[in-house]
Amino acid sequence: MGELVSLLPIIAIFAIFYLLMIRPASKRQKALREMQRSLEVGDRVLTQSGIVGVIQAFEGDLVRLQIADGVVVTVIRPAVAGLAGEVLGQQQPEEAPEQDG
């Protein structure tokens, strides 16, 4: 009985660690994988390296992103961190005001 009581703090620490660290991280990973599976052509996304682009095509596990006019890069699907509007907190990119001159 005394041995069981001495193990309770260790068991409690593992339970707290699981509830506060492991479980939320696994939920985030699952949501990220689901988002990566549901990507579609035309989605504006942000990559893990911070590049924002629009999906032009899929080639298996590769994603072709247009990052500027006439500039298309290829990244692997797991490199997509999220939809740009959700990650950056905006729905549309802000248009630069036209300057006279």
Number of C-alpha atoms within 10 A of each C-alpha: 5 6 7 9 9 10 10 11 11 11 12 11 11 12 13 12 12 13 12 11 11 12 12 12 13 11 11 11 12 12 12 16 16 11 14 17 12 8 18 14 13 13 16 23 24 22 19 12 9 12 14 20 22 21 21 18 15 17 10 8 10 14 24 19 26 19 17 11 6 6 9 16 14 15 15 14 19 16 15 23 19 22 21 23 15 12 12 14 9 10 12 10 10 7 6 6 6 6 5 4 3
